[in-house]
């Protein structure tokens, strides 16, 4: 039986993620857990989250989850959602904090000074439905059309050093990386 562990580090709407995974039949068992041993036993990892990156890193450290997450990210299928994706990178402008350092690159804040085609300032945070331009095949987008919409709520975006890891980009203020 496949076990998916949704990492609980006190940041995010974990039950919604758990229910969504169960609904799509992603695994035989979906378990929300903040225990390192459950992360080690899992067949797949989902790393959601919301909030500020400094707070998230503090919680991960206090719960002794940094090393189990680093190990899991190299050994098994791993899905980072929202700040769960951002935490995988080396550094963030938010609080000038180090991330997990699993992917080379930075987390940057959207500029609120840029203007759209009508001359109005873009709103930050980016909030609403938008498409993802799929740049390379990946199992996460299997069966999903390129004109499908996804919901975004964020003020920061990832900027990978290596463009080869970019799976999807989304247009808002600039074309930002939305999937790796």
Secondary structure, 3 states (H helix, E strand, C coil): CCEEEEECCCCCCHHHHHHHHHHCCCCCEEEEECCHHHHHHCCEEEECCCCCHHHHHHHHHHCCCHHHHHHHHHHCEEEECCHHHHCCEEEECHHHEECCCCEEEEEEECCCCCECCCCCECCCCEEEEEECEECCCCHHHCCCCCCCEEEEEECEEEEECCHHHCCEEEECCCEEEEEC
